[in-house]
Amino acid sequence: MEIIHDNVYSRYNQQQSLDIFLNNYNSSRINLYDLDGTIHRGKNPNKYNGYSAVDLSKTLARKIMFKKPHLLFKYISACLDTKKLKTDLVKIGLCEKEMDGAITEIFFKGALQGLPYNLVKSSAKKLPYKAYNKSKETILELGKYAKATAIITKSFSICAEPYKDWFEANNLEVILDAFNFEIENGKIKDLVRHTSMDKTEQTHRVIGNSTHQYNEALVFGDHDRDLEMVKALKQLNLDYKIIAVNPFPNESGALLEKADFIINGWKGLHSFLNF
């Protein structure tokens, strides 16, 4: 790979890279984005790896303290149990991918189930303020050259919806696939489950439900598990380019090996697109 712009590395020369991002080949393209760690930076990315649910949980704790104080002890206990579970799973050698389902279930059952939906939704509203610098603006720019833009995440939909709202307020329609909630009487009752929630199935669902026909995709991710999106594209016989964005330390070896571009900061790519 060679550096083609500030913090932008590519397997192609500068002009070829620009042609790819600006879709000068006029392909029918969909842009696929991971959320946590790719778009969402979070307040403390070095500690929490950009998990939007962590930022949600902190804001939500403050809201519960003032609006539903009788629920605070149960909520805090569930958050601490989830943190301990993750530590214990790491000790027995499970990787991030293997932990995802267990962590999501424990946090949901203990912390979110039974809470007023609007309370949780209001706590997530400002999550886009914790995005990586220039990530949202770059996605808007790239959206001009694609048929569709999608966010595919294993986070809760309530964490991703504020991003979808931000993009759509700026005239970019976004498809979203995430963990949804079942709501009953204004409270969060359950998770809406599919047969599995790996990103291969999610990508099939996004593309299969689309009204467009695609022949190419750009895939943006920070972690090896984001290659699950690529697996689906191969099964669908779509061409693709892989963009590793702020690669996840120690968990992105395969991603880096297969990436066509490595972006160490969205600001560099945003600048390159307007070069």
C-alpha positions as CSV (number, residue, x, y, z in Angstrom):
1,M,0.0,0.0,0.0
2,E,1.0,3.6,-0.6
3,I,0.0,6.7,1.1
4,I,-2.1,8.8,-1.3
5,H,-3.3,11.6,1.1
6,D,-3.1,12.4,4.8
7,N,-3.7,9.2,6.7
8,V,-5.2,7.5,3.6
9,Y,-3.4,4.4,2.3
10,S,-4.4,2.6,-0.9
11,R,-3.5,-0.4,-3.1
12,Y,-4.2,2.0,-6.1
13,N,-2.6,5.2,-7.2
14,Q,-4.1,8.5,-6.4
15,Q,-6.2,9.0,-9.5
16,Q,-7.5,5.4,-9.4
17,S,-8.4,5.8,-5.8
18,L,-10.3,9.0,-6.5
19,D,-12.1,7.3,-9.4
20,I,-13.2,4.5,-7.0
21,F,-14.5,6.7,-4.3
22,L,-16.3,9.1,-6.7
23,N,-17.7,6.2,-8.7
24,N,-16.3,7.5,-12.0
25,Y,-17.1,4.0,-13.4
26,N,-20.8,4.8,-12.8
27,S,-21.5,1.4,-11.1
28,S,-24.7,0.7,-9.3
29,R,-23.2,0.9,-5.8
30,I,-24.3,0.5,-2.2
31,N,-22.1,1.8,0.6
32,L,-22.1,-0.4,3.8
33,Y,-21.0,1.0,7.1
34,D,-20.3,-0.5,10.5
35,L,-21.3,1.8,13.3
36,D,-19.3,1.2,16.5
37,G,-15.7,2.2,16.2
38,T,-16.1,3.0,12.5
39,I,-18.5,6.0,12.6
40,H,-19.1,6.2,16.3
41,R,-16.0,7.3,18.3
42,G,-17.5,7.6,21.8
43,K,-16.3,9.6,24.7
44,N,-13.4,7.3,25.5
45,P,-12.6,5.2,22.4
46,N,-9.3,3.8,23.7
47,K,-11.2,2.2,26.6
48,Y,-14.6,1.4,25.1
49,N,-13.7,0.9,21.4
50,G,-16.4,3.1,20.2
51,Y,-19.3,1.1,21.5
52,S,-22.4,3.3,21.2
53,A,-24.2,1.3,23.9
54,V,-21.6,2.3,26.4
55,D,-22.3,6.0,25.7
56,L,-26.0,5.3,25.8
57,S,-25.7,3.6,29.2
58,K,-23.9,6.5,30.8
59,T,-26.4,9.1,29.6
60,L,-29.3,6.8,30.5
61,A,-27.9,6.4,34.1
62,R,-28.1,10.1,34.6
63,K,-31.7,10.3,33.2
64,I,-32.8,7.4,35.4
65,M,-31.3,9.1,38.5
66,F,-33.4,12.2,38.0
67,K,-36.6,10.8,36.4
68,K,-36.9,7.2,37.6
69,P,-34.6,7.0,40.7
70,H,-36.4,3.8,42.0
71,L,-34.9,2.0,39.0
72,L,-31.3,3.2,39.4
73,F,-30.0,0.4,41.6
74,K,-31.3,-2.3,39.2
75,Y,-29.9,-0.5,36.2
76,I,-26.4,0.1,37.7
77,S,-26.2,-3.5,38.9
78,A,-27.0,-4.8,35.4
79,C,-24.4,-2.5,33.9
80,L,-21.8,-3.8,36.3
81,D,-22.8,-7.4,35.8
82,T,-22.4,-6.9,32.0
83,K,-18.9,-5.4,32.5
84,K,-17.9,-8.3,34.8
85,L,-19.3,-10.9,32.3
86,K,-17.2,-9.4,29.5
87,T,-14.0,-9.6,31.7
88,D,-14.8,-13.2,32.6
89,L,-15.4,-14.2,29.0
90,V,-12.1,-12.6,27.9
91,K,-10.3,-14.6,30.6
92,I,-11.6,-17.9,29.2
93,G,-10.4,-16.9,25.8
94,L,-13.5,-15.9,23.9
95,C,-13.0,-13.3,21.2
96,E,-15.2,-10.2,20.6
97,K,-17.4,-11.9,18.0
98,E,-18.1,-14.8,20.3
99,M,-19.1,-12.5,23.1
100,D,-21.5,-10.3,21.2
101,G,-24.6,-12.3,21.7
102,A,-24.1,-12.9,25.4
103,I,-23.2,-9.3,26.1
104,T,-26.2,-8.0,24.2
105,E,-28.6,-10.4,26.0
106,I,-27.3,-9.7,29.5
107,F,-27.3,-6.0,29.1
108,F,-30.7,-5.9,27.6
109,K,-32.3,-8.3,30.1
110,G,-30.8,-6.6,33.1
111,A,-30.6,-2.9,32.1
112,L,-33.1,-2.0,29.4
113,Q,-36.0,-4.5,29.6
114,G,-39.0,-2.7,31.2
115,L,-37.6,0.8,30.9
116,P,-39.8,3.5,29.2
117,Y,-38.9,3.5,25.6
118,N,-39.0,7.3,25.3
119,L,-36.6,7.6,28.2
120,V,-34.0,5.4,26.5
121,K,-34.7,7.1,23.1
122,S,-34.0,10.6,24.5
123,S,-30.8,9.3,26.1
124,A,-29.5,8.2,22.6
125,K,-30.5,11.4,20.8
126,K,-27.1,13.1,21.1
127,L,-24.9,10.0,20.1
128,P,-24.0,11.5,16.7
129,Y,-22.1,14.3,18.6
130,K,-19.7,11.5,19.6
131,A,-19.0,10.5,16.0
132,Y,-15.4,10.5,14.6
133,N,-14.5,13.9,13.3
134,K,-15.7,14.3,9.7
135,S,-17.1,10.8,9.5
136,K,-20.7,12.0,9.0
137,E,-19.7,14.6,6.4
138,T,-17.6,12.1,4.5
139,I,-20.5,9.6,4.4
140,L,-22.7,12.4,3.1
141,E,-20.2,13.1,0.3
142,L,-19.8,9.4,-0.6
143,G,-23.6,9.1,-0.6
144,K,-23.8,11.3,-3.7
145,Y,-22.1,8.6,-5.7
146,A,-24.1,5.6,-4.6
147,K,-27.5,4.2,-5.1
148,A,-27.9,3.5,-1.4
149,T,-26.2,3.9,2.0
150,A,-26.7,1.4,4.8
151,I,-25.5,1.1,8.4
152,I,-25.2,-2.5,9.5
153,T,-24.5,-2.9,13.2
154,K,-24.9,-5.4,16.1
155,S,-25.7,-2.5,18.4
156,F,-29.3,-1.6,19.4
157,S,-31.3,0.2,16.8
158,I,-32.0,2.9,19.3
159,C,-28.2,3.8,19.2
160,A,-28.1,3.9,15.4
161,E,-31.4,5.7,14.7
162,P,-30.1,9.1,15.8
163,Y,-27.4,8.7,13.1
164,K,-30.0,7.7,10.5
165,D,-32.0,10.8,11.6
166,W,-29.0,13.1,11.2
167,F,-28.2,11.8,7.7
168,E,-31.7,12.0,6.6
169,A,-32.0,15.6,7.9
170,N,-29.0,16.3,5.6
171,N,-30.8,14.7,2.6
172,L,-29.1,11.2,2.7
173,E,-31.5,8.3,3.0
174,V,-30.0,5.5,5.1
175,I,-31.0,1.9,5.4
176,L,-30.5,0.5,9.0
177,D,-30.1,-3.1,10.2
178,A,-29.7,-3.5,14.0
179,F,-31.2,-5.1,17.1
180,N,-34.7,-3.8,17.3
181,F,-36.9,-3.6,20.4
182,E,-40.4,-4.9,20.9
183,I,-42.4,-2.1,22.7
184,E,-45.5,-2.7,24.8
185,N,-47.5,0.0,26.6
186,G,-44.6,2.4,26.1
187,K,-42.0,0.1,27.7
188,I,-39.3,-2.0,26.2
189,K,-40.5,-5.6,26.3
190,D,-38.1,-7.7,24.3
191,L,-35.5,-7.9,21.5
192,V,-36.8,-8.7,18.1
193,R,-34.7,-11.6,17.0
194,H,-33.8,-13.0,13.6
195,T,-32.4,-16.5,13.0
196,S,-29.0,-15.0,13.7
197,M,-27.5,-11.5,13.9
198,D,-24.2,-11.9,12.1
199,K,-23.4,-9.3,9.5
200,T,-23.6,-11.8,6.7
201,E,-27.3,-12.3,7.3
202,Q,-27.8,-8.6,8.0
203,T,-26.1,-7.7,4.6
204,H,-28.3,-10.2,2.8
205,R,-31.4,-8.7,4.4
206,V,-30.4,-5.1,3.5
207,I,-29.6,-5.9,-0.1
208,G,-32.5,-8.4,-0.5
209,N,-35.1,-5.9,0.7
210,S,-33.8,-3.1,-1.4
211,T,-35.7,-1.7,-4.4
212,H,-32.4,-1.2,-6.2
213,Q,-30.2,-3.7,-8.1
214,Y,-26.5,-3.4,-7.2
215,N,-23.3,-4.6,-8.8
216,E,-20.8,-3.1,-6.4
217,A,-20.3,-2.2,-2.7
218,L,-17.9,-0.2,-0.6
219,V,-17.5,-1.8,2.9
220,F,-16.3,0.4,5.8
221,G,-15.3,-1.3,9.1
222,D,-12.8,-1.3,11.9
223,H,-12.8,-4.9,13.0
224,D,-12.3,-8.4,11.5
225,R,-16.0,-9.2,12.1
226,D,-16.9,-6.5,9.6
227,L,-15.7,-9.0,6.9
228,E,-18.9,-10.8,7.5
229,M,-20.4,-8.2,5.2
230,V,-17.9,-9.1,2.5
231,K,-18.9,-12.8,2.8
232,A,-22.5,-11.9,1.9
233,L,-21.3,-9.8,-1.1
234,K,-19.3,-12.8,-2.4
235,Q,-22.4,-15.0,-2.0
236,L,-24.3,-12.4,-4.0
237,N,-21.6,-12.1,-6.7
238,L,-21.1,-8.4,-6.1
239,D,-17.9,-6.6,-6.7
240,Y,-16.6,-4.8,-3.6
241,K,-13.8,-2.6,-2.1
242,I,-12.9,-2.9,1.6
243,I,-12.0,0.3,3.6
244,A,-10.5,-0.3,7.0
245,V,-11.3,2.8,9.1
246,N,-9.5,3.4,12.4
247,P,-8.7,-0.3,12.6
248,F,-9.5,-2.0,16.0
249,P,-6.2,-2.8,17.8
250,N,-5.4,-6.6,17.9
251,E,-8.8,-7.5,16.2
252,S,-8.3,-6.3,12.7
253,G,-5.5,-8.4,11.2
254,A,-7.6,-10.1,8.6
255,L,-9.4,-6.8,7.8
256,L,-6.0,-5.0,7.2
257,E,-4.8,-7.9,5.1
258,K,-7.8,-7.8,2.8
259,A,-8.4,-4.0,2.8
260,D,-8.1,-2.0,-0.4
261,F,-7.8,1.2,1.6
262,I,-6.8,2.0,5.2
263,I,-8.1,5.2,6.6
264,N,-6.5,6.4,9.9
265,G,-9.0,9.2,10.5
266,W,-12.1,10.3,8.4
267,K,-10.7,13.8,8.2
268,G,-8.0,12.6,5.7
269,L,-10.5,10.9,3.5
270,H,-12.8,13.9,3.6
271,S,-9.9,16.1,2.5
272,F,-9.0,13.6,-0.3
273,L,-12.5,13.6,-1.7
274,N,-12.3,17.4,-2.0
275,F,-8.6,17.4,-3.1
